[in-house]
Structure formats: C-alpha cells, structure tokens
Amino acid sequence: MATVHFDRVTHRYSGAPRPTVDDLELEIADGEFVVLVGSSGCGKSTSMRMLAGLAAVQHGRISIGERDVTELPAHDRDVAMVFGSYALYPNLTVAQNMGFALRDAGVNEADVQVRVDEAAKLLELEDLLERKPAKLSEGERQRVAMGRVIVRRPQVLCMDDPLADLNAGLRVSTWPQIVSLQKRLGTTTLYATHDQVEAMAVGDRVAVLREGRLQQIAAPRDLYDDPVNTFVAGFIGSPGMNLLDAPVHNDAAMLDDLRIPLPRSAKPGARVVLGIRPESWAVTSDSDGSVTITAERVEELGAESFLYGHGASEDWSSRTGKVVARVDRRFRAGLGAPLHLRPKPDEILFFDAETETRLR
C-alpha cells in the first residue's frame, strides 16, 4: 500500500524567520491524486522534497505505507519526481532518455525496452522515440520527462509544477492528459502548483497552504462551496469570492442598507465578513432588498461576463473595496452608473472578522 502520511512535519531553512513547512498533518490514500496549492513560498515544493528525501525533516515523521521513511536516503524511498524544467540529455534520443535511469541501475536491456515501450504508448510518444530533445515541442519534452519517471514504476510520484514552462493554452490542454495518465497508472501522486484553477482541475483532493501551514484539504467542489476561512474563500475561485466587511446591528450584518441575519455562532456585536461568490449575485432593478454599486468595467469572457464595481456609498465603498458579479454575457452596464445587486440568501457565507474563521 503506497499511502503517504505527513505526521506533524516541520522544516525551517537556515536563517529563515519562520518554518517553510509548519506542523504539516496530511494523509494521502493509495492511488490518490492530491494537489498542494498556494502562493510562492507557502511550502509546496519543500513538502515534496521532504517526501522524496531531498530535504530534511526537522520535526515529525513521514511514512509510505507501513515504512517510516523519515531518515531513509532518497534512493531507498521509491519516490520519483517530475519538475517544471525537463533536464533531458540533449545528446540522447527520447528512448535513451526514458530508459537512462533503468540502465544506470543495472536493469537488463530487454526489460528496459519493455518499460520504455509501455510508457511511450501511455504518453503517445511511440513515433518520437528516435528523436532528440531539440526536435521536440515543449509539450513533447514534458511528456518525455514524465516518461522517464514512469518507467521506474515508483510507489509515489511527486510532480513539482510540471507544466511551469508551458504556455497557457498548452497547460490547459495537458491537464486532462495528466489526470488520465495518473488514473491508468494508479500511482499515489502529490502535485504542486501555484495555479488554483489547475489545482481544481486535476486533483482528487486539493490542499491549500499558506505560509507553511495547511489551511484546508478537501475535494475541489467541497473546497469551493465550503471554505473554512477567508484565505481559502478568497484564494479558490476565479474571480475569487467577494469578502465584504459588515458591521453588526441587532443580530444582523448590515451590507449597505441590506440587513442579513447572522448565524447562531456569531458573537454579539462582533464584526463579520460576508463571503459572496460572483455567481451568487443577481442584478435587479429594485433597490429594495439589494445593495447599490457603481459599475466600473465589464470583463467579457465569451460564454460569461463579470461586472466589477465598488460600493456606491462612501462608507460601504471604504469598507468593502471592489465587488465582482457574474452577469449574462449579453448584459450591458453603463459605466459609472449605479446598479442594484441582490445576494442569494442561501449562498452567503459568514466569517469572523478577527479570526477569519467560518461561522456556521
């Protein structure tokens, strides 16, 4: 069983003001595809490097299946890594690049050929085996780099932003290929990216990191619908969730002139933050039961459009900043004009303004 368990793992680089990975508690099931996502410096790569034996575990332990691998050297862990930089040998063919590690480990030539052929078929590289890297596209080089680790048949596969060097269109077209490949291989996989859209597209579960600490791990849909704090709520989604600071009066949050009853867990008199997804607004001509914004621009994306604006009243605008709402692609807004938005009551989330945690 290639389950992976980070048991309260910590790593701090020498001279760093705080741990890069801080008390990470994470379990990955056998054959599961888990994505680590967060901004640069959040600890994604360091977590994988500790799993692969390339960075020391200073506190806690890491296990793969029943084995405690915390102190094992990298070559004894059966963990393979794919990076954004392909590092292919320019003087070797695709087949030679893919089989290099096996030959170096003393695997006989017949077995090397079988494994290379199997990997080439999975990755649709069969017609490219005799080419050298200079004759390949960026996407083909990325597949060769993946093939180089697939032939090893590792227990665990770590992919550290493997699509970083691809252009945006090629990245998107490669996502389903990676998902399909992982499902066919059944290899326990840990994948790191800073792109939350990519994370949501490929992962069975997504783990959101912030400054070295795990914020939440959940299936993509659960992460989007049920964030545990304002950081996850704002980070996941494109555009992100509207997070609107709202004063409280008589057990209700006041959003402009709109009164919104609070959940029972809210502290009396405490400030709250309201979380409203762009699609959870409805444009209305009725000012009653709505908030008023001043339209600034409409971002047209073809199938849908997003309206950006700010609170029409000076007080509300100073507290909330920008507001974004998804609108029909045929919607036309008079920029600078007031517009009325009505939030869908069942889709409003509440957060404590001080702790940033979800109120239920």
Phi, psi and omega in degrees: 000121181263049171288152179235133181228116168269113185254089178052056187271138180226141173218129175235126177286148182303128179084355180286144182288340181210163177297140174287324171234126190235105172058046184286121176243110186207132177237132181243125184286160177302122179082003183278152177248105181248135181250130170266126182227145179167171181287170181303133179088007183277350177109008182299303184295320180297321177301315180290323179296324176293319178297321182278352180087017181262352175220145185284145170270115183270331174217148180086192181210159177236133176234147173239114189062231179269358185266131169277112184256010187308318184256002182286144173293159186303320186288351179258005187263342183060044176242130178248149181235142172241131181249169176293328175271128192282328178050048177277149176285117187292337183270358181253151175286172176303313181298319180291321176298315183293326183265002187301311184296325179292316179296320180296331179274000176090012177291139184292154189299324181296316179292323177300315182297319180297313182293319179297317180296319179297314180294320180297323178293316178300321187262005180057047179247011188300326182274000185245005190298334182263001178276158174259159186309325182297338182263012182249153172283170178299318179296322178292321177297320179298321179291325177295319178299321176292320179298327180298327178270331180297321182297339179285341182053057182287160174289322184229137178244126176251129181237106185264094181046058189292344183256014187302326185270001180269152176288166189302316181296319180289325176302310183297319181289340181274338181307306182297330178295318180294317179298313181298318180297315181297320180293322179291322180284325183070021182276133175301125190229133173243125189234135181242138175204154173268351186268108184292332177294316176299317180301315181292332184283330189250337191274143166293316172225155181237130178252120182265124180250146176217117179050044175086355182246138177288124179269316182193145171230130183195168172298151184309314181296318179295323179296320181288316185277335191224057179293146184273342180207176184292331180295310180297318181300319181279333183280321183269126181118145180219107357294163181289171179295142170290125177244105192247119179291128185225125174290159182245132176223123175052055175063027177217144175274138181256114177248104191057238177260008182270130181260123184238115181301142183271156172290163184296333184283353180291139178284138180303127176080351183283151175287148176233161172246128178266132177254120182226118178293152179306324181281356181265010172258149170235131176283132183224155177270353184262123180285342180287130180073024181221175174244157183248127176238163172256121183290135178249316179198160174240126179261112184264122184243019179093273182287337181213166178225155178236130179263127178248139179199188176221162182304136183290324179277148183298320181296313182292320180298321182291334182269330189254336184070222184282151174233136178233136180225138174281132181231164176301143184295343178269359183292136177236122182252139172280106185298134185090352181270152177286143177226148180256128177241136179243121178284146176283117189305321184283354184245012177272130176255152183238137179227145174290127185292333182274310184273343182069009182271158183288139172257135184234000000 
